[in-house]
């Protein structure tokens, strides 16, 4: 059986935490930042966990993450 290919774009965006959850960075932080408040931009810096409904599909395209 051939090796499975990792989706490289997903591999760069998701990391696995120590407890096995998928960590991701938040969107809306790259441009048009002048109209966003400092509080909103500060909260966008923090990582977020991937929703449970998406984890199954994410692990399918990241076969060697675990």
CHARMM-style PDB file with segment names, atoms N, HN, CA, C and O in Angstrom:
ATOM      1  N   UNK     1       0.851  -1.187   0.000  1.00  0.00      PROA
ATOM      2  CA  UNK     1       0.000   0.000   0.000  1.00  0.00      PROA
ATOM      3  C   UNK     1       0.890   1.242   0.000  1.00  0.00      PROA
ATOM      4  O   UNK     1       1.841   1.318   0.778  1.00  0.00      PROA
ATOM      5  N   UNK     2       0.593   2.213  -0.862  1.00  0.00      PROA
ATOM      6  HN  UNK     2      -0.180   2.151  -1.494  1.00  0.00      PROA
ATOM      7  CA  UNK     2       1.436   3.416  -0.920  1.00  0.00      PROA
ATOM      8  C   UNK     2       1.235   4.303   0.297  1.00  0.00      PROA
ATOM      9  O   UNK     2       0.245   4.192   1.021  1.00  0.00      PROA
ATOM     10  N   UNK     3       2.203   5.184   0.500  1.00  0.00      PROA
ATOM     11  HN  UNK     3       3.007   5.274  -0.088  1.00  0.00      PROA
ATOM     12  CA  UNK     3       2.101   6.142   1.590  1.00  0.00      PROA
ATOM     13  C   UNK     3       0.950   7.101   1.327  1.00  0.00      PROA
ATOM     14  O   UNK     3       0.616   7.398   0.180  1.00  0.00      PROA
ATOM     15  N   UNK     4       0.349   7.579   2.417  1.00  0.00      PROA
ATOM     16  HN  UNK     4       0.620   7.337   3.348  1.00  0.00      PROA
ATOM     17  CA  UNK     4      -0.703   8.583   2.284  1.00  0.00      PROA
ATOM     18  C   UNK     4      -0.057   9.957   2.216  1.00  0.00      PROA
ATOM     19  O   UNK     4       0.963  10.195   2.861  1.00  0.00      PROA
ATOM     20  N   UNK     5      -0.638  10.855   1.446  1.00  0.00      PROA
ATOM     21  HN  UNK     5      -1.467  10.661   0.922  1.00  0.00      PROA
ATOM     22  CA  UNK     5      -0.096  12.202   1.333  1.00  0.00      PROA
ATOM     23  C   UNK     5      -0.758  13.126   2.338  1.00  0.00      PROA
ATOM     24  O   UNK     5      -1.975  13.099   2.521  1.00  0.00      PROA
ATOM     25  N   UNK     6       0.060  13.945   2.986  1.00  0.00      PROA
ATOM     26  HN  UNK     6       1.048  13.967   2.837  1.00  0.00      PROA
ATOM     27  CA  UNK     6      -0.431  14.967   3.897  1.00  0.00      PROA
ATOM     28  C   UNK     6      -0.803  16.197   3.088  1.00  0.00      PROA
ATOM     29  O   UNK     6      -0.078  16.587   2.174  1.00  0.00      PROA
ATOM     30  N   UNK     7      -1.919  16.800   3.418  1.00  0.00      PROA
ATOM     31  HN  UNK     7      -2.509  16.482   4.161  1.00  0.00      PROA
ATOM     32  CA  UNK     7      -2.295  18.073   2.812  1.00  0.00      PROA
ATOM     33  C   UNK     7      -1.371  19.140   3.400  1.00  0.00      PROA
ATOM     34  O   UNK     7      -1.479  19.478   4.579  1.00  0.00      PROA
ATOM     35  N   UNK     8      -0.462  19.671   2.576  1.00  0.00      PROA
ATOM     36  HN  UNK     8      -0.374  19.397   1.619  1.00  0.00      PROA
ATOM     37  CA  UNK     8       0.585  20.553   3.069  1.00  0.00      PROA
ATOM     38  C   UNK     8       0.049  21.883   3.581  1.00  0.00      PROA
ATOM     39  O   UNK     8       0.602  22.449   4.525  1.00  0.00      PROA
ATOM     40  N   UNK     9      -1.020  22.389   2.972  1.00  0.00      PROA
ATOM     41  HN  UNK     9      -1.469  21.929   2.206  1.00  0.00      PROA
ATOM     42  CA  UNK     9      -1.577  23.661   3.456  1.00  0.00      PROA
ATOM     43  C   UNK     9      -2.174  23.485   4.847  1.00  0.00      PROA
ATOM     44  O   UNK     9      -2.069  24.382   5.683  1.00  0.00      PROA
ATOM     45  N   UNK    10      -2.798  22.342   5.101  1.00  0.00      PROA
ATOM     46  HN  UNK    10      -2.884  21.613   4.422  1.00  0.00      PROA
ATOM     47  CA  UNK    10      -3.368  22.081   6.424  1.00  0.00      PROA
ATOM     48  C   UNK    10      -2.263  21.838   7.445  1.00  0.00      PROA
ATOM     49  O   UNK    10      -2.393  22.233   8.604  1.00  0.00      PROA
ATOM     50  N   UNK    11      -1.178  21.192   7.027  1.00  0.00      PROA
ATOM     51  HN  UNK    11      -1.072  20.871   6.086  1.00  0.00      PROA
ATOM     52  CA  UNK    11      -0.072  20.899   7.941  1.00  0.00      PROA
ATOM     53  C   UNK    11       0.564  22.175   8.469  1.00  0.00      PROA
ATOM     54  O   UNK    11       1.063  22.203   9.594  1.00  0.00      PROA
ATOM     55  N   UNK    12       0.548  23.232   7.661  1.00  0.00      PROA
ATOM     56  HN  UNK    12       0.142  23.209   6.747  1.00  0.00      PROA
ATOM     57  CA  UNK    12       1.129  24.506   8.076  1.00  0.00      PROA
ATOM     58  C   UNK    12       0.190  25.288   8.993  1.00  0.00      PROA
ATOM     59  O   UNK    12       0.633  26.188   9.707  1.00  0.00      PROA
ATOM     60  N   UNK    13      -1.086  24.959   8.981  1.00  0.00      PROA
ATOM     61  HN  UNK    13      -1.446  24.227   8.401  1.00  0.00      PROA
ATOM     62  CA  UNK    13      -2.073  25.739   9.728  1.00  0.00      PROA
ATOM     63  C   UNK    13      -2.509  25.109  11.044  1.00  0.00      PROA
ATOM     64  O   UNK    13      -3.024  25.811  11.915  1.00  0.00      PROA
ATOM     65  N   UNK    14      -2.318  23.811  11.209  1.00  0.00      PROA
ATOM     66  HN  UNK    14      -1.900  23.241  10.502  1.00  0.00      PROA
ATOM     67  CA  UNK    14      -2.820  23.111  12.388  1.00  0.00      PROA
ATOM     68  C   UNK    14      -1.693  22.414  13.130  1.00  0.00      PROA
ATOM     69  O   UNK    14      -0.783  21.852  12.521  1.00  0.00      PROA
ATOM     70  N   UNK    15      -1.768  22.459  14.464  1.00  0.00      PROA
ATOM     71  HN  UNK    15      -2.507  22.915  14.959  1.00  0.00      PROA
ATOM     72  CA  UNK    15      -0.818  21.757  15.321  1.00  0.00      PROA
ATOM     73  C   UNK    15      -1.622  20.947  16.331  1.00  0.00      PROA
ATOM     74  O   UNK    15      -2.755  21.296  16.662  1.00  0.00      PROA
ATOM     75  N   UNK    16      -1.031  19.877  16.811  1.00  0.00      PROA
ATOM     76  HN  UNK    16      -0.110  19.594  16.543  1.00  0.00      PROA
ATOM     77  CA  UNK    16      -1.685  19.043  17.797  1.00  0.00      PROA
ATOM     78  C   UNK    16      -1.215  19.442  19.192  1.00  0.00      PROA
ATOM     79  O   UNK    16      -0.016  19.602  19.421  1.00  0.00      PROA
ATOM     80  N   UNK    17      -2.152  19.604  20.124  1.00  0.00      PROA
ATOM     81  HN  UNK    17      -3.126  19.474  19.938  1.00  0.00      PROA
ATOM     82  CA  UNK    17      -1.791  19.959  21.494  1.00  0.00      PROA
ATOM     83  C   UNK    17      -1.420  18.690  22.261  1.00  0.00      PROA
ATOM     84  O   UNK    17      -1.563  17.581  21.745  1.00  0.00      PROA
ATOM     85  N   UNK    18      -0.953  18.857  23.463  1.00  0.00      PROA
ATOM     86  HN  UNK    18      -0.837  19.758  23.882  1.00  0.00      PROA
ATOM     87  CA  UNK    18      -0.573  17.720  24.283  1.00  0.00      PROA
ATOM     88  C   UNK    18      -1.731  16.805  24.614  1.00  0.00      PROA
ATOM     89  O   UNK    18      -1.543  15.602  24.791  1.00  0.00      PROA
ATOM     90  N   UNK    19      -2.932  17.365  24.698  1.00  0.00      PROA
ATOM     91  HN  UNK    19      -3.085  18.342  24.554  1.00  0.00      PROA
ATOM     92  CA  UNK    19      -4.112  16.557  25.012  1.00  0.00      PROA
ATOM     93  C   UNK    19      -4.761  15.969  23.771  1.00  0.00      PROA
ATOM     94  O   UNK    19      -5.768  15.267  23.876  1.00  0.00      PROA
ATOM     95  N   UNK    20      -4.199  16.244  22.591  1.00  0.00      PROA
ATOM     96  HN  UNK    20      -3.381  16.814  22.506  1.00  0.00      PROA
ATOM     97  CA  UNK    20      -4.712  15.655  21.355  1.00  0.00      PROA
ATOM     98  C   UNK    20      -5.721  16.504  20.613  1.00  0.00      PROA
ATOM     99  O   UNK    20      -6.353  16.025  19.671  1.00  0.00      PROA
ATOM    100  N   UNK    21      -5.888  17.758  21.015  1.00  0.00      PROA
ATOM    101  HN  UNK    21      -5.374  18.148  21.780  1.00  0.00      PROA
ATOM    102  CA  UNK    21      -6.801  18.647  20.298  1.00  0.00      PROA
ATOM    103  C   UNK    21      -6.054  19.353  19.173  1.00  0.00      PROA
ATOM    104  O   UNK    21      -4.828  19.458  19.201  1.00  0.00      PROA
ATOM    105  N   UNK    22      -6.800  19.835  18.187  1.00  0.00      PROA
ATOM    106  HN  UNK    22      -7.796  19.750  18.165  1.00  0.00      PROA
ATOM    107  CA  UNK    22      -6.197  20.553  17.070  1.00  0.00      PROA
ATOM    108  C   UNK    22      -6.212  22.048  17.355  1.00  0.00      PROA
ATOM    109  O   UNK    22      -7.264  22.624  17.631  1.00  0.00      PROA
ATOM    110  N   UNK    23      -5.056  22.663  17.286  1.00  0.00      PROA
ATOM    111  HN  UNK    23      -4.201  22.194  17.061  1.00  0.00      PROA
ATOM    112  CA  UNK    23      -4.927  24.096  17.529  1.00  0.00      PROA
ATOM    113  C   UNK    23      -4.815  24.799  16.192  1.00  0.00      PROA
ATOM    114  O   UNK    23      -4.136  24.319  15.285  1.00  0.00      PROA
ATOM    115  N   UNK    24      -5.489  25.951  16.068  1.00  0.00      PROA
ATOM    116  HN  UNK    24      -6.040  26.341  16.805  1.00  0.00      PROA
ATOM    117  CA  UNK    24      -5.442  26.736  14.835  1.00  0.00      PROA
ATOM    118  C   UNK    24      -5.306  28.205  15.185  1.00  0.00      PROA
ATOM    119  O   UNK    24      -5.576  28.612  16.315  1.00  0.00      PROA
ATOM    120  N   UNK    25      -4.888  28.996  14.213  1.00  0.00      PROA
ATOM    121  HN  UNK    25      -4.669  28.666  13.295  1.00  0.00      PROA
ATOM    122  CA  UNK    25      -4.842  30.439  14.431  1.00  0.00      PROA
ATOM    123  C   UNK    25      -6.139  31.046  13.906  1.00  0.00      PROA
ATOM    124  O   UNK    25      -6.799  30.473  13.039  1.00  0.00      PROA
ATOM    125  N   UNK    26      -6.491  32.200  14.436  1.00  0.00      PROA
ATOM    126  HN  UNK    26      -5.954  32.665  15.140  1.00  0.00      PROA
ATOM    127  CA  UNK    26      -7.755  32.835  14.074  1.00  0.00      PROA
ATOM    128  C   UNK    26      -7.630  33.621  12.776  1.00  0.00      PROA
ATOM    129  O   UNK    26      -6.541  34.055  12.400  1.00  0.00      PROA
ATOM    130  N   UNK    27      -8.742  33.793  12.110  1.00  0.00      PROA
ATOM    131  HN  UNK    27      -9.626  33.440  12.416  1.00  0.00      PROA
ATOM    132  CA  UNK    27      -8.792  34.537  10.852  1.00  0.00      PROA
ATOM    133  C   UNK    27      -8.986  36.032  11.124  1.00  0.00      PROA
ATOM    134  O   UNK    27      -9.144  36.449  12.271  1.00  0.00      PROA
ATOM    135  N   UNK    28      -8.971  36.826  10.056  1.00  0.00      PROA
ATOM    136  HN  UNK    28      -8.842  36.487   9.124  1.00  0.00      PROA
ATOM    137  CA  UNK    28      -9.216  38.278  10.099  1.00  0.00      PROA
ATOM    138  C   UNK    28      -8.103  39.058  10.799  1.00  0.00      PROA
ATOM    139  O   UNK    28      -8.379  40.091  11.409  1.00  0.00      PROA
ATOM    140  N   UNK    29      -6.870  38.600  10.729  1.00  0.00      PROA
ATOM    141  HN  UNK    29      -6.646  37.761  10.234  1.00  0.00      PROA
ATOM    142  CA  UNK    29      -5.771  39.282  11.395  1.00  0.00      PROA
ATOM    143  C   UNK    29      -4.727  39.795  10.413  1.00  0.00      PROA
ATOM    144  O   UNK    29      -3.706  40.334  10.839  1.00  0.00      PROA
ATOM    145  N   UNK    30      -4.954  39.643   9.110  1.00  0.00      PROA
ATOM    146  HN  UNK    30      -5.784  39.205   8.763  1.00  0.00      PROA
ATOM    147  CA  UNK    30      -3.888  39.940   8.160  1.00  0.00      PROA
ATOM    148  C   UNK    30      -3.919  41.357   7.599  1.00  0.00      PROA
ATOM    149  O   UNK    30      -2.858  41.956   7.424  1.00  0.00      PROA
ATOM    150  N   UNK    31      -5.070  41.906   7.316  1.00  0.00      PROA
ATOM    151  HN  UNK    31      -5.932  41.420   7.459  1.00  0.00      PROA
ATOM    152  CA  UNK    31      -5.115  43.255   6.738  1.00  0.00      PROA
ATOM    153  C   UNK    31      -6.414  43.946   7.126  1.00  0.00      PROA
ATOM    154  O   UNK    31      -7.302  43.341   7.728  1.00  0.00      PROA
ATOM    155  N   UNK    32      -6.511  45.233   6.768  1.00  0.00      PROA
ATOM    156  HN  UNK    32      -5.791  45.724   6.279  1.00  0.00      PROA
ATOM    157  CA  UNK    32      -7.625  46.110   7.172  1.00  0.00      PROA
ATOM    158  C   UNK    32      -7.744  46.096   8.700  1.00  0.00      PROA
ATOM    159  O   UNK    32      -8.805  45.812   9.255  1.00  0.00      PROA
ATOM    160  N   UNK    33      -6.636  46.408   9.358  1.00  0.00      PROA
ATOM    161  HN  UNK    33      -5.774  46.639   8.907  1.00  0.00      PROA
ATOM    162  CA  UNK    33      -6.606  46.357  10.813  1.00  0.00      PROA
ATOM    163  C   UNK    33      -6.955  47.692  11.465  1.00  0.00      PROA
ATOM    164  O   UNK    33      -7.166  47.746  12.676  1.00  0.00      PROA
ATOM    165  N   UNK    34      -7.018  48.768  10.682  1.00  0.00      PROA
ATOM    166  HN  UNK    34      -6.846  48.724   9.697  1.00  0.00      PROA
ATOM    167  CA  UNK    34      -7.240  50.090  11.266  1.00  0.00      PROA
ATOM    168  C   UNK    34      -8.640  50.231  11.848  1.00  0.00      PROA
ATOM    169  O   UNK    34      -8.822  50.922  12.850  1.00  0.00      PROA
ATOM    170  N   UNK    35      -9.620  49.594  11.243  1.00  0.00      PROA
ATOM    171  HN  UNK    35      -9.471  49.033  10.429  1.00  0.00      PROA
ATOM    172  CA  UNK    35     -10.990  49.723  11.747  1.00  0.00      PROA
ATOM    173  C   UNK    35     -11.297  48.763  12.889  1.00  0.00      PROA
ATOM    174  O   UNK    35     -12.359  48.859  13.505  1.00  0.00      PROA
ATOM    175  N   UNK    36     -10.390  47.842  13.178  1.00  0.00      PROA
ATOM    176  HN  UNK    36      -9.528  47.764  12.678  1.00  0.00      PROA
ATOM    177  CA  UNK    36     -10.599  46.879  14.261  1.00  0.00      PROA
ATOM    178  C   UNK    36     -10.035  47.439  15.562  1.00  0.00      PROA
ATOM    179  O   UNK    36      -8.978  48.070  15.574  1.00  0.00      PROA
ATOM    180  N   UNK    37     -10.750  47.202  16.646  1.00  0.00      PROA
ATOM    181  HN  UNK    37     -11.609  46.689  16.636  1.00  0.00      PROA
ATOM    182  CA  UNK    37     -10.322  47.731  17.939  1.00  0.00      PROA
ATOM    183  C   UNK    37      -9.108  46.960  18.452  1.00  0.00      PROA
ATOM    184  O   UNK    37      -8.839  45.839  18.020  1.00  0.00      PROA
ATOM    185  N   UNK    38      -8.391  47.574  19.369  1.00  0.00      PROA
ATOM    186  HN  UNK    38      -8.610  48.484  19.721  1.00  0.00      PROA
ATOM    187  CA  UNK    38      -7.213  46.943  19.948  1.00  0.00      PROA
ATOM    188  C   UNK    38      -7.605  45.665  20.687  1.00  0.00      PROA
ATOM    189  O   UNK    38      -6.867  44.681  20.657  1.00  0.00      PROA
ATOM    190  N   UNK    39      -8.748  45.675  21.341  1.00  0.00      PROA
ATOM    191  HN  UNK    39      -9.348  46.475  21.366  1.00  0.00      PROA
ATOM    192  CA  UNK    39      -9.215  44.487  22.061  1.00  0.00      PROA
ATOM    193  C   UNK    39      -9.480  43.339  21.094  1.00  0.00      PROA
ATOM    194  O   UNK    39      -9.133  42.190  21.368  1.00  0.00      PROA
ATOM    195  N   UNK    40     -10.095  43.662  19.966  1.00  0.00      PROA
ATOM    196  HN  UNK    40     -10.377  44.595  19.744  1.00  0.00      PROA
ATOM    197  CA  UNK    40     -10.414  42.632  18.970  1.00  0.00      PROA
ATOM    198  C   UNK    40      -9.148  42.039  18.365  1.00  0.00      PROA
ATOM    199  O   UNK    40      -9.051  40.826  18.177  1.00  0.00      PROA
ATOM    200  N   UNK    41      -8.172  42.903  18.061  1.00  0.00      PROA
ATOM    201  HN  UNK    41      -8.251  43.888  18.213  1.00  0.00      PROA
ATOM    202  CA  UNK    41      -6.904  42.433  17.490  1.00  0.00      PROA
ATOM    203  C   UNK    41      -6.120  41.608  18.504  1.00  0.00      PROA
ATOM    204  O   UNK    41      -5.478  40.622  18.143  1.00  0.00      PROA
ATOM    205  N   UNK    42      -6.172  42.011  19.768  1.00  0.00      PROA
ATOM    206  HN  UNK    42      -6.694  42.813  20.061  1.00  0.00      PROA
ATOM    207  CA  UNK    42      -5.485  41.269  20.823  1.00  0.00      PROA
ATOM    208  C   UNK    42      -6.080  39.872  20.972  1.00  0.00      PROA
ATOM    209  O   UNK    42      -5.344  38.903  21.158  1.00  0.00      PROA
ATOM    210  N   UNK    43      -7.397  39.762  20.892  1.00  0.00      PROA
ATOM    211  HN  UNK    43      -7.995  40.549  20.741  1.00  0.00      PROA
ATOM    212  CA  UNK    43      -8.053  38.461  21.005  1.00  0.00      PROA
ATOM    213  C   UNK    43      -7.786  37.576  19.789  1.00  0.00      PROA
ATOM    214  O   UNK    43      -7.805  36.350  19.894  1.00  0.00      PROA
ATOM    215  N   UNK    44      -7.539  38.195  18.643  1.00  0.00      PROA
ATOM    216  HN  UNK    44      -7.523  39.191  18.558  1.00  0.00      PROA
ATOM    217  CA  UNK    44      -7.237  37.419  17.438  1.00  0.00      PROA
ATOM    218  C   UNK    44      -5.848  36.793  17.500  1.00  0.00      PROA
ATOM    219  O   UNK    44      -5.569  35.836  16.777  1.00  0.00      PROA
ATOM    220  N   UNK    45      -4.978  37.320  18.350  1.00  0.00      PROA
ATOM    221  HN  UNK    45      -5.205  38.097  18.936  1.00  0.00      PROA
ATOM    222  CA  UNK    45      -3.625  36.768  18.481  1.00  0.00      PROA
ATOM    223  C   UNK    45      -3.628  35.381  19.095  1.00  0.00      PROA
ATOM    224  O   UNK    45      -2.804  34.534  18.751  1.00  0.00      PROA
ATOM    225  N   UNK    46      -4.568  35.157  20.012  1.00  0.00      PROA
ATOM    226  HN  UNK    46      -5.237  35.846  20.292  1.00  0.00      PROA
ATOM    227  CA  UNK    46      -4.578  33.891  20.746  1.00  0.00      PROA
ATOM    228  C   UNK    46      -5.029  32.742  19.852  1.00  0.00      PROA
ATOM    229  O   UNK    46      -5.910  32.931  19.013  1.00  0.00      PROA
ATOM    230  N   UNK    47      -4.447  31.558  20.013  1.00  0.00      PROA
ATOM    231  HN  UNK    47      -3.731  31.405  20.695  1.00  0.00      PROA
ATOM    232  CA  UNK    47      -4.879  30.420  19.200  1.00  0.00      PROA
ATOM    233  C   UNK    47      -6.258  29.927  19.631  1.00  0.00      PROA
ATOM    234  O   UNK    47      -6.712  30.181  20.746  1.00  0.00      PROA
ATOM    235  N   UNK    48      -6.901  29.221  18.721  1.00  0.00      PROA
ATOM    236  HN  UNK    48      -6.532  29.015  17.814  1.00  0.00      PROA
ATOM    237  CA  UNK    48      -8.216  28.659  19.001  1.00  0.00      PROA
ATOM    238  C   UNK    48      -8.161  27.162  18.741  1.00  0.00      PROA
ATOM    239  O   UNK    48      -7.272  26.676  18.042  1.00  0.00      PROA
ATOM    240  N   UNK    49      -9.111  26.441  19.304  1.00  0.00      PROA
ATOM    241  HN  UNK    49      -9.833  26.836  19.872  1.00  0.00      PROA
ATOM    242  CA  UNK    49      -9.199  25.010  19.059  1.00  0.00      PROA
ATOM    243  C   UNK    49     -10.155  24.764  17.897  1.00  0.00      PROA
ATOM    244  O   UNK    49     -11.157  25.463  17.743  1.00  0.00      PROA
ATOM    245  N   UNK    50      -9.838  23.774  17.092  1.00  0.00      PROA
ATOM    246  HN  UNK    50      -9.025  23.206  17.216  1.00  0.00      PROA
ATOM    247  CA  UNK    50     -10.711  23.399  15.983  1.00  0.00      PROA
ATOM    248  C   UNK    50     -11.983  22.778  16.548  1.00  0.00      PROA
ATOM    249  O   UNK    50     -11.936  22.013  17.511  1.00  0.00      PROA
ATOM    250  N   UNK    51     -13.120  23.111  15.941  1.00  0.00      PROA
ATOM    251  HN  UNK    51     -13.159  23.732  15.158  1.00  0.00      PROA
ATOM    252  CA  UNK    51     -14.407  22.611  16.407  1.00  0.00      PROA
ATOM    253  C   UNK    51     -14.471  21.089  16.254  1.00  0.00      PROA
ATOM    254  O   UNK    51     -13.904  20.527  15.318  1.00  0.00      PROA
ATOM    255  N   UNK    52     -15.167  20.431  17.181  1.00  0.00      PROA
ATOM    256  HN  UNK    52     -15.629  20.887  17.942  1.00  0.00      PROA
ATOM    257  CA  UNK    52     -15.255  18.969  17.168  1.00  0.00      PROA
ATOM    258  C   UNK    52     -15.865  18.428  15.876  1.00  0.00      PROA
ATOM    259  O   UNK    52     -15.531  17.322  15.453  1.00  0.00      PROA
ATOM    260  N   UNK    53     -16.751  19.193  15.250  1.00  0.00      PROA
ATOM    261  HN  UNK    53     -17.022  20.092  15.593  1.00  0.00      PROA
ATOM    262  CA  UNK    53     -17.395  18.728  14.021  1.00  0.00      PROA
ATOM    263  C   UNK    53     -16.417  18.668  12.848  1.00  0.00      PROA
ATOM    264  O   UNK    53     -16.682  17.973  11.867  1.00  0.00      PROA
ATOM    265  N   UNK    54     -15.291  19.383  12.929  1.00  0.00      PROA
ATOM    266  HN  UNK    54     -15.075  19.948  13.726  1.00  0.00      PROA
ATOM    267  CA  UNK    54     -14.317  19.395  11.843  1.00  0.00      PROA
ATOM    268  C   UNK    54     -13.108  18.500  12.091  1.00  0.00      PROA
ATOM    269  O   UNK    54     -12.337  18.236  11.168  1.00  0.00      PROA
ATOM    270  N   UNK    55     -12.932  18.035  13.309  1.00  0.00      PROA
ATOM    271  HN  UNK    55     -13.558  18.249  14.059  1.00  0.00      PROA
ATOM    272  CA  UNK    55     -11.709  17.304  13.666  1.00  0.00      PROA
ATOM    273  C   UNK    55     -11.554  16.025  12.849  1.00  0.00      PROA
ATOM    274  O   UNK    55     -10.446  15.702  12.421  1.00  0.00      PROA
ATOM    275  N   UNK    56     -12.634  15.300  12.627  1.00  0.00      PROA
ATOM    276  HN  UNK    56     -13.534  15.562  12.975  1.00  0.00      PROA
ATOM    277  CA  UNK    56     -12.567  14.036  11.884  1.00  0.00      PROA
ATOM    278  C   UNK    56     -12.022  14.264  10.479  1.00  0.00      PROA
ATOM    279  O   UNK    56     -11.166  13.511  10.016  1.00  0.00      PROA
ATOM    280  N   UNK    57     -12.512  15.296   9.802  1.00  0.00      PROA
ATOM    281  HN  UNK    57     -13.208  15.908  10.179  1.00  0.00      PROA
ATOM    282  CA  UNK    57     -12.042  15.593   8.449  1.00  0.00      PROA
ATOM    283  C   UNK    57     -10.602  16.094   8.456  1.00  0.00      PROA
ATOM    284  O   UNK    57      -9.833  15.782   7.546  1.00  0.00      PROA
ATOM    285  N   UNK    58     -10.233  16.861   9.466  1.00  0.00      PROA
ATOM    286  HN  UNK    58     -10.858  17.114  10.205  1.00  0.00      PROA
ATOM    287  CA  UNK    58      -8.871  17.392   9.532  1.00  0.00      PROA
ATOM    288  C   UNK    58      -7.858  16.269   9.736  1.00  0.00      PROA
ATOM    289  O   UNK    58      -6.787  16.283   9.129  1.00  0.00      PROA
ATOM    290  N   UNK    59      -8.184  15.313  10.574  1.00  0.00      PROA
ATOM    291  HN  UNK    59      -9.054  15.303  11.067  1.00  0.00      PROA
ATOM    292  CA  UNK    59      -7.270  14.196  10.810  1.00  0.00      PROA
ATOM    293  C   UNK    59      -7.162  13.289   9.585  1.00  0.00      PROA
ATOM    294  O   UNK    59      -6.173  12.577   9.414  1.00  0.00      PROA
ATOM    295  N   UNK    60      -8.184  13.323   8.738  1.00  0.00      PROA
ATOM    296  HN  UNK    60      -8.988  13.901   8.877  1.00  0.00      PROA
ATOM    297  CA  UNK    60      -8.143  12.537   7.504  1.00  0.00      PROA
ATOM    298  C   UNK    60      -7.129  13.111   6.519  1.00  0.00      PROA
ATOM    299  O   UNK    60      -6.449  12.363   5.818  1.00  0.00      PROA
ATOM    300  N   UNK    61      -7.027  14.449   6.466  1.00  0.00      PROA
ATOM    301  HN  UNK    61      -7.580  15.057   7.036  1.00  0.00      PROA
ATOM    302  CA  UNK    61      -6.064  15.058   5.539  1.00  0.00      PROA
ATOM    303  C   UNK    61      -4.694  15.279   6.184  1.00  0.00      PROA
ATOM    304  O   UNK    61      -3.749  15.715   5.527  1.00  0.00      PROA
ATOM    305  N   UNK    62      -4.603  14.967   7.492  1.00  0.00      PROA
ATOM    306  HN  UNK    62      -5.370  14.613   8.026  1.00  0.00      PROA
ATOM    307  CA  UNK    62      -3.325  15.031   8.209  1.00  0.00      PROA
ATOM    308  C   UNK    62      -3.037  13.664   8.830  1.00  0.00      PROA
ATOM    309  O   UNK    62      -3.060  13.526  10.053  1.00  0.00      PROA
ATOM    310  N   UNK    63      -2.766  12.647   7.994  1.00  0.00      PROA
ATOM    311  HN  UNK    63      -2.748  12.759   7.001  1.00  0.00      PROA
ATOM    312  CA  UNK    63      -2.686  11.284   8.512  1.00  0.00      PROA
ATOM    313  C   UNK    63      -1.527  11.037   9.474  1.00  0.00      PROA
ATOM    314  O   UNK    63      -1.621  10.143  10.315  1.00  0.00      PROA
ATOM    315  N   UNK    64      -0.444  11.794   9.381  1.00  0.00      PROA
ATOM    316  HN  UNK    64      -0.367  12.520   8.698  1.00  0.00      PROA
ATOM    317  CA  UNK    64       0.727  11.537  10.219  1.00  0.00      PROA
ATOM    318  C   UNK    64       0.848  12.511  11.378  1.00  0.00      PROA
ATOM    319  O   UNK    64       1.904  12.605  12.002  1.00  0.00      PROA
ATOM    320  N   UNK    65      -0.223  13.236  11.670  1.00  0.00      PROA
ATOM    321  HN  UNK    65      -1.081  13.160  11.163  1.00  0.00      PROA
ATOM    322  CA  UNK    65      -0.183  14.231  12.739  1.00  0.00      PROA
ATOM    323  C   UNK    65      -0.177  13.567  14.115  1.00  0.00      PROA
ATOM    324  O   UNK    65       0.486  14.052  15.032  1.00  0.00      PROA
ATOM    325  N   UNK    66      -0.897  12.479  14.265  1.00  0.00      PROA
ATOM    326  HN  UNK    66      -1.436  12.085  13.521  1.00  0.00      PROA
ATOM    327  CA  UNK    66      -0.998  11.845  15.585  1.00  0.00      PROA
ATOM    328  C   UNK    66       0.236  11.060  15.966  1.00  0.00      PROA
ATOM    329  OT1 UNK    66       0.287  10.476  17.049  1.00  0.00      PROA
TER     330      UNK     66
END
